[in-house]
Amino acid sequence: MKKERVFITGGTGFVGANLTEYLIKRGFSDIKIYDNLSAGKKEHIDKIAKKLGCKSERKSKNKTVYKNSNRPLNLVLVVGDILDAKILNKEMNGYDVVIHLAAHTRVLESLKEPKENFKVNTIGTFNVLEASRKNKIKKFIFASSNAVVGEQISPISEKMVPKPLSPYGATKLFGEGLCSAYYYSYGLKTVSLRFANCYGPYSEHKTSVIAKFIRRAKRGLPLEVYGDGTQTRDFIHVSDVCQAIYRCVTNNSSLGGEVFQIATGKETRIIYLAKMVNRLFAQENNLKFSPSRVGEIRKNFSDIRKAKTLLGFNPEIKLEEGLKTLITSRLNE
């Protein structure tokens, strides 16, 4: 059976790079990455291509093609911006599935620069949806976030009325609304996936708590905990996020306009996480406490029964197992 041609926005970033590798390993041979490299790195794709035995060819200033003479693979990286609707529409032509990951993803940055966050996450998402409609895309998968739900009694479910606390959360809610509208208005099969707190390979540049803890622990610095550390998060390994996206891509049902919580369903206190990272680095009580931050959600973990039932989603990586593997790879860099 022929695999779909996949177009990924933000494909050089943390989730995008992992997803590209994940899909290629599962037989997807025609993938185009569209990314402005503002957060991601071309080096991520170069590294993946090297592992796969690919050779790269620079087609133009903004386009690189990776091919392998021993296997049918057409991996293309286009340096482009989702705010450039004309180029976006042109580059998307001929693809079957769009996975929209490109976004401003930092909550604190959205508080400092709400206008820029709004522009990229709302106008950018509109542009990607509109290009998908014009190009008759079969499936559209949108990377949303638990930030749309805000501070509510956990576990978080898709049935809860969203109450975002940050501009970032509000823009992701806007994106979910657009996805719903494009399904019911134009028949574009959209799915919105609300990712919990992701961690894993290619996250060294991230400002997420696990990425920061590992960077500081590697340098022997104290891990900074905001407040008393009793706030909780649902930490999911990026390979499990990729699994959820893969299940959406390969799902043959008539799913459309749906929202799914993609997480582990387990909560972890930040203070417990900090102590776990210290222990894995053979450091004890290397902590620094700072005041709580504005806009930060206190308690957050998800009910993933809907994703399990309709997608067959099943998170596999335990937190300590995922951290051990990640830390080992960082120490060997």
C-alpha positions as CSV (number, residue, x, y, z in Angstrom):
1,M,0.0,0.0,0.0
2,K,1.4,3.4,-1.0
3,K,2.1,5.7,1.9
4,E,0.8,9.3,1.9
5,R,3.0,12.2,0.9
6,V,3.5,14.2,4.1
7,F,4.0,18.0,4.5
8,I,5.3,19.1,7.9
9,T,5.5,22.7,9.0
10,G,8.1,23.4,11.7
11,G,9.7,20.1,10.8
12,T,13.3,21.0,11.9
13,G,12.1,21.7,15.5
14,F,12.0,19.4,18.5
15,V,8.8,17.4,17.6
16,G,9.2,17.9,13.9
17,A,12.7,16.3,13.7
18,N,11.7,13.4,15.8
19,L,8.5,12.9,13.7
20,T,10.4,13.0,10.5
21,E,12.7,10.2,11.7
22,Y,9.7,8.3,13.1
23,L,7.7,8.4,9.8
24,I,10.7,7.5,7.6
25,K,11.4,4.4,9.8
26,R,7.7,3.4,9.3
27,G,7.9,3.5,5.5
28,F,7.0,7.1,4.6
29,S,9.3,8.0,1.8
30,D,8.0,11.3,0.5
31,I,8.2,14.1,3.2
32,K,8.6,17.8,2.8
33,I,9.6,20.0,5.7
34,Y,8.6,23.6,5.6
35,D,10.4,25.7,8.3
36,N,11.8,29.2,8.7
37,L,14.5,27.9,11.1
38,S,13.7,30.5,13.7
39,A,13.6,27.8,16.4
40,G,14.5,24.6,14.7
41,K,17.8,23.6,13.1
42,K,18.7,22.3,9.7
43,E,21.4,20.3,11.5
44,H,18.7,18.1,13.0
45,I,17.6,17.0,9.5
46,D,21.2,16.6,8.4
47,K,21.8,14.3,11.4
48,I,18.8,12.2,10.6
49,A,19.7,12.0,6.9
50,K,23.2,10.9,7.8
51,K,21.9,8.1,10.1
52,L,19.8,6.9,7.2
53,G,22.7,7.0,4.8
54,C,21.3,9.8,2.7
55,K,23.2,12.3,0.6
56,S,22.1,16.0,0.5
57,E,21.8,18.1,-2.6
58,R,21.3,21.9,-2.4
59,K,18.7,22.7,-5.0
60,S,18.6,26.4,-4.3
61,K,19.3,28.8,-1.5
62,N,16.2,27.7,0.3
63,K,15.8,24.1,-0.7
64,T,17.7,20.9,0.2
65,V,16.9,17.4,-1.0
66,Y,18.0,14.3,0.8
67,K,18.1,11.0,-1.1
68,N,19.3,7.4,-0.5
69,S,20.3,5.3,-3.5
70,N,19.5,2.1,-1.6
71,R,15.9,3.0,-0.7
72,P,13.1,5.1,-2.2
73,L,13.3,8.3,-0.1
74,N,12.5,11.9,-1.1
75,L,13.1,14.1,1.9
76,V,12.9,17.8,1.1
77,L,13.7,20.7,3.4
78,V,12.3,24.1,2.3
79,V,13.3,27.2,4.3
80,G,10.0,29.2,4.3
81,D,7.6,31.0,6.6
82,I,4.0,30.1,7.3
83,L,3.3,33.9,7.1
84,D,4.2,33.8,3.4
85,A,0.9,32.4,2.1
86,K,2.0,32.4,-1.6
87,I,5.1,30.3,-1.2
88,L,3.4,28.0,1.4
89,N,0.6,27.3,-1.1
90,K,3.1,26.5,-3.9
91,E,5.3,24.2,-1.8
92,M,2.3,22.3,-0.4
93,N,1.0,21.3,-3.9
94,G,0.9,17.6,-4.5
95,Y,0.9,16.4,-0.9
96,D,-1.7,14.3,0.9
97,V,-1.3,15.0,4.7
98,V,-0.3,18.2,6.5
99,I,1.1,18.2,10.0
100,H,1.2,21.7,11.3
101,L,3.8,22.0,14.1
102,A,5.2,25.5,13.3
103,A,4.4,28.0,16.1
104,H,5.7,30.3,18.8
105,T,5.5,27.8,21.6
106,R,6.8,29.7,24.7
107,V,4.3,30.8,27.2
108,L,6.5,33.4,28.8
109,E,7.4,34.9,25.5
110,S,3.7,35.2,24.6
111,L,3.3,37.3,27.8
112,K,6.2,39.6,26.7
113,E,5.3,39.7,23.0
114,P,1.6,38.8,22.6
115,K,1.4,40.5,19.1
116,E,4.1,38.4,17.6
117,N,2.8,35.3,19.2
118,F,-0.7,36.1,17.8
119,K,0.6,36.8,14.3
120,V,2.5,33.5,14.0
121,N,0.0,31.2,15.8
122,T,-3.2,32.6,14.3
123,I,-2.5,34.1,11.0
124,G,0.1,31.5,10.3
125,T,-2.3,28.7,11.2
126,F,-5.0,30.3,9.0
127,N,-2.5,30.4,6.1
128,V,-1.6,26.7,6.5
129,L,-5.3,25.7,6.7
130,E,-6.2,27.8,3.7
131,A,-3.3,26.3,1.7
132,S,-4.5,22.9,2.7
133,R,-8.0,23.6,1.5
134,K,-6.7,25.0,-1.9
135,N,-4.5,22.0,-2.3
136,K,-7.2,19.5,-1.4
137,I,-5.3,18.0,1.4
138,K,-6.8,14.7,2.7
139,K,-5.8,15.1,6.4
140,F,-4.7,18.0,8.6
141,I,-3.1,17.5,12.0
142,F,-2.7,20.5,14.3
143,A,-0.3,20.6,17.2
144,S,-2.3,22.2,20.0
145,S,-1.5,22.3,23.7
146,N,-2.9,21.7,27.2
147,A,-2.4,25.5,27.6
148,V,-5.8,26.0,26.0
149,V,-7.6,24.5,29.0
150,G,-6.0,26.7,31.7
151,E,-6.3,26.1,35.4
152,Q,-9.0,23.5,35.9
153,I,-9.5,20.4,38.1
154,S,-7.3,17.6,36.6
155,P,-7.4,15.3,34.9
156,I,-8.0,17.5,31.9
157,S,-10.4,16.2,29.3
158,E,-11.7,17.3,25.9
159,K,-15.1,18.0,27.5
160,M,-13.9,20.9,29.6
161,V,-14.6,24.5,28.6
162,P,-11.2,26.1,27.6
163,K,-10.0,28.9,29.8
164,P,-6.5,29.8,28.6
165,L,-4.3,31.8,31.1
166,S,-1.8,33.0,28.5
167,P,-1.8,34.6,25.1
168,Y,-0.1,31.4,23.8
169,G,-2.9,29.2,25.2
170,A,-5.5,31.6,23.6
171,T,-3.8,31.4,20.1
172,K,-3.8,27.6,20.3
173,L,-7.5,27.7,21.1
174,F,-8.0,29.9,18.1
175,G,-6.2,27.3,16.0
176,E,-8.5,24.5,17.3
177,G,-11.5,26.7,16.4
178,L,-10.2,27.2,12.9
179,C,-9.6,23.5,12.5
180,S,-13.2,22.8,13.5
181,A,-14.5,25.5,11.1
182,Y,-12.5,24.1,8.2
183,Y,-13.8,20.6,8.8
184,Y,-17.5,21.7,9.0
185,S,-17.3,24.4,6.4
186,Y,-15.0,22.8,3.8
187,G,-14.8,19.1,4.6
188,L,-11.0,19.3,5.4
189,K,-10.4,16.4,7.8
190,T,-8.7,18.2,10.7
191,V,-7.6,16.8,14.1
192,S,-6.2,18.9,16.9
193,L,-3.8,17.2,19.3
194,R,-3.3,18.8,22.7
195,F,0.3,17.8,23.7
196,A,1.3,17.6,27.3
197,N,4.8,18.6,28.3
198,C,7.1,16.9,25.8
199,Y,10.7,15.9,26.3
200,G,13.3,13.8,24.3
201,P,16.0,14.1,21.6
202,Y,16.5,17.3,19.7
203,S,15.2,19.4,22.6
204,E,18.5,20.9,23.7
205,H,17.4,24.4,22.6
206,K,14.0,24.3,24.3
207,T,13.1,26.3,27.4
208,S,10.9,23.5,28.8
209,V,11.5,22.5,32.4
210,I,13.2,19.1,31.5
211,A,15.4,20.7,28.9
212,K,16.5,23.4,31.4
213,F,17.0,21.0,34.2
214,I,19.3,18.8,32.1
215,R,21.3,21.8,30.8
216,R,21.9,23.0,34.3
217,A,22.6,19.6,35.8
218,K,25.2,18.9,33.1
219,R,27.0,22.1,34.1
220,G,26.7,21.2,37.8
221,L,24.4,24.2,38.5
222,P,21.4,24.1,40.8
223,L,18.1,23.3,39.3
224,E,15.7,26.3,39.5
225,V,12.3,25.4,40.9
226,Y,9.6,28.1,40.9
227,G,7.3,28.3,43.9
228,D,7.4,25.3,46.2
229,G,7.7,22.8,43.4
230,T,4.3,21.1,44.2
231,Q,2.9,22.2,40.8
232,T,2.4,19.2,38.6
233,R,2.8,18.4,34.9
234,D,2.1,15.4,32.6
235,F,5.4,14.6,30.9
236,I,5.3,12.7,27.7
237,H,8.2,11.4,25.6
238,V,8.3,12.8,22.1
239,S,8.3,9.2,20.6
240,D,4.8,8.8,22.2
241,V,3.7,12.2,20.7
242,C,5.0,10.9,17.3
243,Q,3.0,7.7,17.9
244,A,-0.2,9.8,18.3
245,I,0.5,11.8,15.1
246,Y,1.3,8.6,13.2
247,R,-2.0,7.1,14.4
248,C,-3.9,10.1,13.0
249,V,-2.1,9.9,9.7
250,T,-2.8,6.2,9.3
251,N,-6.3,6.2,10.8
252,N,-8.8,5.2,8.1
253,S,-12.0,6.3,9.9
254,S,-13.9,9.5,9.1
255,L,-12.4,11.4,12.0
256,G,-12.7,15.2,11.5
257,G,-13.0,18.3,13.7
258,E,-11.9,16.3,16.7
259,V,-9.7,17.3,19.7
260,F,-7.5,14.8,21.6
261,Q,-5.5,15.0,24.8
262,I,-2.1,13.5,24.1
263,A,-0.3,12.7,27.3
264,T,0.5,9.9,29.7
265,G,-2.4,10.4,32.1
266,K,0.1,10.6,35.0
267,E,1.1,13.7,37.0
268,T,4.5,14.5,38.3
269,R,5.5,17.2,40.8
270,I,8.2,19.5,39.6
271,I,10.1,19.0,42.8
272,Y,10.1,15.3,42.2
273,L,11.3,15.8,38.7
274,A,14.1,18.0,39.9
275,K,15.2,15.4,42.4
276,M,15.0,12.6,39.8
277,V,17.2,14.6,37.4
278,N,19.7,15.3,40.1
279,R,19.8,11.6,41.1
280,L,20.4,10.6,37.4
281,F,23.3,13.0,37.3
282,A,24.6,11.7,40.7
283,Q,23.9,15.0,42.3
284,E,22.0,15.5,45.6
285,N,19.8,18.5,46.7
286,N,21.3,20.8,44.1
287,L,18.2,23.0,44.0
288,K,17.4,26.7,43.9
289,F,13.9,28.0,44.7
290,S,12.5,31.1,43.0
291,P,9.2,33.0,43.2
292,S,6.2,31.6,41.3
293,R,5.6,32.9,37.8
294,V,2.6,34.8,36.4
295,G,0.4,32.7,34.1
296,E,1.8,29.4,35.3
297,I,-0.7,26.5,35.7
298,R,-0.5,24.8,39.1
299,K,-1.8,21.3,38.4
300,N,-2.0,19.7,35.0
301,F,-2.4,16.1,33.8
302,S,-4.8,14.6,31.2
303,D,-7.5,12.1,30.7
304,I,-6.4,10.2,27.6
305,R,-9.3,7.7,27.3
306,K,-10.6,9.4,24.1
307,A,-7.3,9.1,22.3
308,K,-6.9,5.5,23.5
309,T,-10.4,4.6,22.2
310,L,-10.6,6.4,18.9
311,L,-6.9,6.4,17.9
312,G,-5.6,3.3,19.6
313,F,-3.0,5.6,21.3
314,N,-1.0,4.0,24.1
315,P,2.0,5.9,25.6
316,E,4.9,3.5,26.2
317,I,7.8,5.4,27.7
318,K,8.0,5.8,31.4
319,L,9.4,9.1,32.7
320,E,12.5,7.8,34.4
321,E,13.3,5.5,31.5
322,G,13.0,8.4,29.0
323,L,15.1,10.6,31.2
324,K,17.8,8.0,31.6
325,T,18.1,7.6,27.8
326,L,18.1,11.3,27.2
327,I,20.6,12.2,29.8
328,T,23.0,9.4,28.7
329,S,22.9,10.7,25.1
330,R,23.5,14.3,26.4
331,L,26.5,13.2,28.4
332,N,28.0,11.4,25.4
333,E,27.7,14.5,23.2
